[in-house]
Structures are given as structure tokens and as C-alpha cells.
Amino acid sequence: MERRRDIKDLESYLEEAVKNIRDDRAITSALLADIVVLLKKNEQNHKEVGGVAAKYVETLQRSNEQLVKVANLLQKREDNLKQGLTERDREDIFDIIGSTDSGGDSDG
């Protein structure tokens, strides 16, 4: 039961992370578009805001890296689900079976 809750928590965190990444990308892209318009006006503007533009591009690059990390987490989770029972799942099942067997032997 706890594992389901952990998976649900993970899913909600991943959804929130992706939403935040998308929101940040949208804001950064809009700001970068504004800077590009400003940069085209004259070379002095380029000197003044070129560094800011570079920071915006770095932000977009980091968000790409974050999306890749989220995708890797989702892929690992999917791979684990396809593999079936984990070692912990097997131990839990054996514990349940063991406790059931010991309870059923009281008759004889």
C-alpha cells in the first residue's frame, strides 16, 4: 500500500516538475524574444543586454536537461513495472505465505 502511495507521490512530483519546467520555458522564451527585438535595433543594445540573453539561453538549456532527467525517471519506472515483482515484493509474498502456513498447521 505504501509503495502505491510512493508511486503516486512520485507521479505528482513529476507532473509538477514538468509543469514548472514548461512554465519557466514559456516565460524565458518570451523574455528572450523581447531581447532579440531589442538587440536588432542597434549594436549598443547588444552590448548592454547580450549577457542577459545568454542567461536566458542557459535557462532554456537547463530546462531541457531537467526534462531529460524526468524522462529517464519515467523510463526507469516503466522498466521496473515491466520486470514484474521486485525482490522486496517477493520477500513480502513469502512472509505472507509463511505466516499463513504457520497459522494453518495448528490443527495437526
C-alpha positions in Angstrom: 0.0 0.0 0.0 2.8 2.4 0.9 4.5 1.6 -2.4 1.4 2.7 -4.3 1.4 5.9 -2.3 5.1 6.5 -3.1 4.4 5.9 -6.8 1.5 8.3 -6.7 3.7 10.9 -4.9 6.4 10.4 -7.5 3.9 10.9 -10.3 2.5 14.1 -8.8 6.0 15.4 -8.2 7.0 14.6 -11.8 3.8 16.2 -13.1 4.5 19.3 -11.1 8.2 19.4 -12.2 7.2 19.2 -15.9 4.6 21.9 -15.4 7.1 24.2 -13.7 9.7 23.4 -16.5 7.1 24.3 -19.2 6.1 27.5 -17.4 9.7 28.6 -16.9 10.4 27.8 -20.6 7.4 29.9 -21.7 8.4 32.9 -19.6 12.1 32.6 -20.6 11.2 32.2 -24.3 9.0 35.3 -24.2 11.8 37.3 -22.4 14.3 36.1 -24.9 12.1 37.1 -27.8 11.8 40.6 -26.3 15.6 40.8 -26.1 16.1 39.7 -29.7 13.8 42.5 -30.8 15.9 44.9 -28.7 19.2 43.5 -30.0 18.2 44.1 -33.6 17.7 47.8 -33.1 21.3 48.7 -32.6 24.7 47.4 -31.5 24.8 49.3 -28.2 21.8 47.3 -27.1 23.7 44.1 -27.9 26.5 45.1 -25.6 24.1 46.0 -22.8 21.7 43.0 -22.9 23.8 40.3 -24.6 24.8 38.8 -21.2 21.1 38.7 -20.2 20.2 36.9 -23.4 22.9 34.3 -22.7 21.5 33.7 -19.3 18.1 33.1 -20.8 19.5 30.6 -23.3 21.3 28.8 -20.4 18.0 28.7 -18.5 16.3 27.0 -21.5 19.2 24.6 -21.8 18.9 23.6 -18.1 15.2 23.1 -18.6 16.0 20.7 -21.4 18.3 18.8 -19.1 15.6 18.7 -16.5 13.1 17.2 -19.0 15.7 14.6 -19.9 16.1 13.6 -16.3 12.3 13.4 -15.8 12.1 11.2 -18.9 14.8 8.9 -17.5 12.9 8.6 -14.2 9.8 7.7 -16.1 11.6 5.2 -18.2 13.2 3.6 -15.2 9.8 3.3 -13.5 8.3 1.8 -16.7 11.1 -0.7 -16.9 10.6 -1.7 -13.3 6.9 -2.2 -13.9 7.6 -4.4 -16.9 10.1 -6.5 -14.9 7.3 -7.7 -12.6 7.9 -8.3 -8.9 10.9 -6.8 -7.2 13.0 -8.6 -4.6 11.1 -6.8 -1.9 7.7 -7.8 -3.4 8.9 -11.5 -3.4 10.0 -11.3 0.2 6.7 -9.8 1.2 4.8 -12.5 -0.5 7.0 -15.2 1.1 6.4 -13.5 4.5 2.6 -13.6 3.9 2.7 -17.2 2.7 4.9 -18.2 5.7 2.5 -16.6 8.2 -0.5 -18.2 6.5 1.2 -21.7 6.5 2.2 -21.5 10.2 -1.4 -20.5 11.1 -2.9 -23.4 9.2 -0.8 -26.0 10.8 -2.4 -25.6 14.2 -4.9 -28.4 13.6 -2.4 -31.1 13.3 
